[in-house]
Amino acid sequence: MLAIIWHSRTGAARAMALAIAEGAGRASFLLPAAEAMPAILMGATGYVFVCPENLGSMSGQMKEMFDRCYYPLLGRVEGRPYATAIAAGSDGAGAQAQIERIVTGWRLKRVAPPLVVRLGAQTPQEILAEKTVSPVDLDSCCELGMAFAEGLALGIY
């Protein structure tokens, strides 16, 4: 079962997580980062981490999820597949790098290139506003979910 762990402030990362879940179908479940607990994550066979980049970092709620779950899962999830989806104002590299460093400690296996949706929000008003994700980017999210679920079903990962 694919766990799609997500956090969103302005709607973009939520829309991305929903599209990934739509693509993955019944082989997945959505899990808000605030509700993610080690026991739930242990029950998953793969993970997609979806969050916005805030001030060059992953969102605080996603970081808190990793803080809460990191040590209880250390040495217990090695080799499981994962992917990332970042909603970014410009480049998403900071959030992506943070997640990459953390899951390297868990020894997870990346199975898809990082998916970064660049929304171009640069002014305070744009940054704080609710976001809409383009249909093309939502299709990319859906394809990520579909490919991930297919890989799990076929035992590729």
Secondary structure, 3 states (H helix, E strand, C coil): CEEEEECCCCCHHHHHHHHHHHHHHHHEEEEEHHHCCHHHHHCCCEEEEEEEEECCEECHHHHHHHHHHHHHHCCCCCCCEEEEEEEECCCCHHHHHHHHHHHHHHCCEECCCCEEEECCCCCHHHHHCCCCCCHHHHHHHHHHHHHHHHHHHHCCC
